[in-house]
Structure formats: C-alpha cells, structure tokens
Amino acid sequence: MTARAGDTVNYQASLTLGAGSGEFSPYYISALRAGRYSGQYNSWLSAGIWKEIDKSERFSYGFGAELAAGYGSGINYERYDDATQSWFTHKINPSAARIQQLFGEIKYRSLFLWAGMRDARSPLLDQELTSGDLVESGNARGIPQVRAGFIDFQNVPFTRGWLQIQGEISYGKYVDNGWMKDQFNRWNSHLSTGEYYHYKRLYFRIADHKPFTVTLGMQSAAEFGGYVAWYEKGVNFRSQKRPLKLKDFFSMLFPNEDGTDGYYAGNHLGAWDFQARYRFKNNATAKAYFSWPWEDGSGIGKLNGWDGLWA
C-alpha cells in the first residue's frame, strides 16, 4: 500500500557550525534563516518533526515542531546609563535552547487555519532563490499567531480558470520584549514592547493554465497595542500604555483614524507585489517579479516612481 503525502510524519535533525571575522554572522549564513544564527560563532543542533496537509483531501490536518540547542557567541551592545551619565557595553548571548517552530493546522476544502509559531512563507517567492519578502521577512523568527485563508490559489467562479484568488489574514502577538529591552540603547528614540500583530494579503493570478501567467496583489502588516517609552538624551520623558480593545482588531483590518491628530491606528507597512511566469514545454519555468513597499499608506498610490525591489 502506498502512503499518501498527508499520512507521512517527517523527521529531521541537523548540526550547523558557522564562523566569521566580524561580530555578527556573515550575511549569507544568517540571511533567510528565520533568526537561527546571529553571532560570529555558531554551533547549533536542531531537530524537527512535522506532518504536511494533504491538499487532495477535503479535510486534512498537519503539525510541526522544531527545537534548537547549542552555542552562539555574544554580541556587544551600547547602552546609556542615566544614573552615571555614561555609556557602557553589555554582551548578549542567545539562549542555549529554544523553540524555533511549533504549530498545528487544519484544512477543509479550500480553506486552512493554523495556530502557533512557524517560519514565514511566501506564495510567490522561493526562499532559496530570492532576497526575501519585504513584509514578512525570512530573516526574522516566526510570530505566534492564528492565521486563516485559502490553502492555495482558487478559481474564481464563472471565469473558467482564467482568474484565481489567494488571500490570508492573521492576528498574533510579539514575544520579544526581553530581546528588545536588552538591545535598546536608552538614549534617543523610543522602545515599543508588548505589541500585537496583524497581517493580510490578497493576490490575483491570471491564466495559470497558460504558459504565460501574471500574479498581482497587495500585502499589509500592522502593529498595535502594547507599551511605548520615549527617551531623549537618556531621559525617559514620556510613556504610553495602549490597552487592547475589541475595536482595535477591526481598525487593523479596515484602517481608520484613531482620533489623535488625524493619524491612523497602529503602525502599518506593506507592498504591492507582481510576478510574471513563463512555463516552457519541458515544464521548466522562468519568473520575474517586483515588490513596491509602502508605509502608512504613503506609497500605495505609487508616487515614488520605479523605486522597489526587482528580480
């Protein structure tokens, strides 16, 4: 009997050793690794177990877990001490053990729902062949969240396969308060902790059954809630607690002014994404794409010319 893809439980273990000449990991060791490596020297053992969703089944489930343990060299960060009115450096070492990924997911027909923490994935980009997504970066560790959407691109009714749609929405919460506090210099600017996270995207794909295909859409992320402390020359001159309210979830989904000098609630950024693909007769493909980032809506109208990421 042949096992179906969704019935297989996969296991994996790996040992990674890395070294560089600088205080941080070399770019091509740390980039697109979901925050696994940061310091000059790294020695990490990781082990994972996962089960993939079977997309051919009406109902299917999956899960995943990845643990990492080992050593990473510390990094010196500068910090200002208002009591002594002086600067000093303090070294931060990564934890000797951590949970890298932990999630569970279900699928029903064309819809999915997953909860937990996992590496960011893009429906357009191959993480092995690109510089990464501009909104949900492959450089950062996964954010604990709940996400739902279309499992893949789905045919839009009455278009006979000429138009497909893919979309997702999620809410989550950052768990990096300690990391942020350890690295903030306490001199100028501000420190935000305890924030919540929101993400959404909507893509349309045209003529996927033809050799030439075009995909176009937008993705958006936002931070809201939490606690903010402002510093000027080492003095904490202002603090603000932003209690979470039910209306905040709707304000992130449909951005609106929060009543403070015309500003919109939350901190928003996103990107217009476009991809063109040509499939040859031997099923080899050639792709080109661009991503036009925007922040706080200032770039949605594409007033910054040809600025963006092209590949």
C-alpha positions in Angstrom: 0.0 0.0 0.0 1.3 3.4 -0.9 1.1 6.1 1.8 -0.5 9.4 0.9 1.5 12.6 1.4 -0.7 13.7 4.2 -0.2 10.4 6.1 3.6 10.7 6.4 5.3 12.0 9.5 8.7 13.5 8.7 11.7 13.8 11.0 14.9 15.8 10.6 18.0 16.6 12.6 20.9 18.8 11.6 24.1 20.3 13.1 25.2 23.7 11.9 28.7 25.2 12.5 29.5 28.8 11.5 32.2 31.3 11.9 33.0 34.8 10.6 35.5 37.6 11.0 33.0 40.2 12.3 30.9 40.4 15.5 27.8 39.3 13.6 27.2 36.2 11.4 28.2 36.6 7.8 25.2 37.7 5.7 24.9 34.6 3.7 24.9 32.4 6.8 22.2 34.4 8.7 20.0 35.7 5.8 16.6 33.9 5.3 17.3 31.5 8.2 14.4 32.8 10.4 16.8 34.2 13.1 18.6 31.0 13.7 22.1 32.4 13.6 23.3 35.9 14.7 26.7 35.9 16.3 30.2 35.5 15.0 30.5 31.8 16.1 27.6 29.3 16.0 27.2 25.7 16.9 23.6 24.6 16.8 21.8 21.2 16.8 18.2 21.3 15.6 15.6 18.6 15.5 12.2 18.7 13.9 9.1 16.7 13.3 6.2 17.6 11.0 3.2 16.3 9.1 2.1 18.1 6.0 -1.5 18.8 5.0 -2.8 16.6 2.2 -4.2 19.1 -0.3 -6.0 16.4 -2.3 -8.3 15.6 0.7 -11.4 17.5 1.6 -10.3 17.5 5.3 -6.7 17.2 6.4 -4.5 18.2 9.3 -0.8 18.9 9.9 1.6 19.9 12.6 5.2 20.8 13.2 7.8 21.3 15.9 11.4 22.3 15.7 13.8 22.6 18.7 17.3 24.1 18.7 20.1 23.9 21.2 23.7 24.9 21.2 26.0 27.9 21.4 26.1 31.3 19.8 28.7 33.9 20.6 27.6 37.1 22.3 27.3 40.5 20.8 28.2 43.8 22.5 25.5 46.5 22.5 26.0 50.0 23.7 23.7 51.4 26.4 23.4 54.7 28.2 23.1 54.8 32.0 21.3 57.9 33.1 22.3 57.4 36.8 26.1 57.7 35.9 25.5 59.7 32.7 27.9 57.4 30.8 27.9 54.8 28.1 28.8 51.2 28.5 28.6 48.0 26.5 26.9 44.8 27.6 27.2 41.4 25.9 24.1 39.4 24.9 24.3 35.7 24.2 21.4 33.8 22.6 19.6 31.3 24.7 21.2 27.8 24.8 17.9 26.2 23.9 14.8 27.5 22.2 11.6 26.5 20.4 12.1 27.6 16.7 8.7 26.4 15.4 5.6 24.9 17.0 2.2 24.9 15.2 -0.8 22.9 14.2 -3.0 23.3 11.2 -6.2 22.0 9.6 -7.7 22.2 6.1 -11.3 22.0 4.9 -12.0 22.1 1.2 -10.1 25.2 0.0 -9.7 26.9 3.4 -7.0 26.5 6.1 -6.5 27.5 9.7 -3.2 27.3 11.7 -2.1 28.5 15.1 1.4 28.7 16.6 4.8 29.9 15.5 6.4 29.0 12.2 8.8 30.3 9.6 7.4 32.9 7.3 6.4 31.6 3.8 5.6 33.4 0.6 3.2 32.2 -2.1 5.2 34.0 -4.8 8.9 33.7 -3.8 11.3 30.8 -3.4 13.3 31.5 -0.3 16.3 29.7 -1.8 16.4 31.9 -4.9 15.4 35.4 -3.7 16.4 38.2 -1.4 13.3 37.6 0.6 9.9 39.1 1.2 9.7 42.8 2.1 6.8 42.5 4.5 7.1 39.1 6.3 10.9 38.7 6.2 12.6 35.3 6.2 15.3 36.8 8.4 13.0 37.0 11.5 11.7 34.3 13.8 8.1 33.4 13.4 5.5 35.4 15.4 3.0 33.4 17.5 -0.3 33.9 15.7 -3.6 32.5 14.4 -3.9 32.6 10.6 -6.7 31.6 8.1 -7.2 31.8 4.4 -7.2 30.0 1.1 -4.9 26.9 1.1 -3.7 27.8 -2.4 -4.8 29.9 -5.4 -8.5 29.1 -6.0 -10.5 29.5 -9.2 -12.9 32.5 -9.2 -16.4 31.3 -10.1 -17.6 31.8 -13.7 -14.1 32.7 -15.0 -13.3 29.2 -16.3 -9.9 29.1 -14.6 -8.7 32.4 -16.1 -8.8 34.2 -12.8 -7.7 32.8 -9.4 -7.5 34.3 -5.9 -5.4 33.7 -2.8 -5.7 35.5 0.5 -4.8 35.2 4.2 -5.5 37.1 7.4 -3.8 36.7 10.8 -3.6 38.1 14.3 -0.7 37.5 16.7 1.5 38.8 19.5 5.2 39.6 19.7 7.1 37.7 22.4 10.4 39.5 22.1 10.1 42.0 25.0 13.3 40.8 26.6 15.2 40.9 23.4 14.1 44.5 22.6 14.9 45.7 26.1 18.3 44.1 26.1 19.4 45.8 22.8 17.8 49.3 23.2 20.4 51.9 23.9 18.1 54.0 26.2 19.5 57.2 24.7 17.2 58.6 22.0 14.2 57.4 20.1 11.5 55.1 21.6 11.1 51.5 22.8 7.9 49.6 22.0 7.0 46.3 23.8 4.1 44.0 24.2 2.6 44.8 20.8 0.1 42.8 18.8 0.5 41.8 15.2 -1.9 41.8 12.2 -1.3 40.6 8.6 -3.4 40.3 5.5 -2.9 39.8 1.8 -4.9 39.4 -1.4 -3.4 38.1 -4.7 -5.0 37.5 -8.1 -3.5 35.2 -10.7 -4.4 35.3 -14.4 -4.3 32.4 -16.8 -2.4 29.9 -14.7 -3.3 27.1 -17.2 -1.5 29.0 -20.0 2.3 29.2 -20.5 2.4 32.9 -19.6 0.9 33.8 -16.2 0.7 37.1 -14.2 0.1 37.4 -10.4 -0.7 40.8 -8.8 -1.8 41.8 -5.3 -1.0 43.6 -2.1 0.0 42.5 1.4 -0.1 44.5 4.6 1.1 44.2 8.2 0.4 46.3 11.3 1.5 46.6 14.9 -0.9 47.8 17.6 -1.4 48.0 21.3 1.5 47.5 23.8 3.6 49.9 25.7 5.8 52.7 24.4 8.6 54.6 26.2 10.3 57.7 24.7 13.9 58.7 25.5 15.8 61.9 24.9 19.5 62.0 25.9 19.0 59.1 28.2 15.9 60.5 30.0 12.6 58.7 29.7 10.4 61.8 29.3 7.2 60.1 28.2 5.5 56.7 28.4 2.2 55.5 27.0 0.2 52.3 27.6 -2.1 51.2 24.8 -4.7 48.8 26.2 -6.1 46.3 23.8 -9.7 46.9 22.8 -12.0 44.9 20.6 -12.3 47.7 18.1 -8.5 47.6 17.6 -8.9 44.3 15.7 -11.4 46.0 13.2 -9.2 49.1 13.0 -6.3 46.9 11.8 -8.5 45.0 9.3 -10.0 48.2 8.0 -7.6 51.1 8.9 -9.2 54.2 10.2 -8.3 57.3 12.1 -7.9 56.9 15.9 -8.9 60.5 16.8 -5.3 61.7 17.5 -4.4 64.5 15.1 -5.7 62.5 12.1 -3.3 59.6 12.5 -4.4 56.1 11.7 -4.5 53.5 14.5 -1.5 51.2 14.5 1.8 51.1 12.6 1.3 49.9 9.1 3.5 48.8 6.2 3.0 46.7 3.1 3.9 46.1 -0.5 2.4 45.8 -4.0 3.6 42.5 -5.5 3.8 41.5 -9.1 5.1 38.3 -10.7 5.2 37.1 -14.3 5.9 33.5 -15.1 6.6 31.6 -18.3 6.4 27.8 -18.5 8.3 26.1 -21.2 7.2 22.9 -23.0 9.5 20.8 -20.8 7.8 22.4 -17.7 10.9 24.5 -16.8 9.9 28.0 -15.7 11.3 31.5 -15.8 10.0 34.1 -13.4 10.4 37.8 -12.9 8.9 39.9 -10.1 8.8 43.2 -8.3 7.8 44.4 -4.9 6.9 48.0 -4.2 7.0 48.7 -0.5 4.8 51.3 1.2 4.5 52.6 4.8 1.5 54.2 6.5 -0.3 54.4 3.1 2.1 56.9 1.7 3.3 54.7 -1.1 0.1 52.9 -2.0 -0.6 55.3 -4.8 2.9 54.5 -6.2 4.2 58.1 -6.2 7.8 57.1 -5.9 8.4 56.2 -9.5 10.2 52.9 -10.2 11.5 52.6 -6.7 11.2 49.0 -5.4 12.7 45.5 -5.4 13.1 44.0 -8.9 14.2 40.4 -9.6 
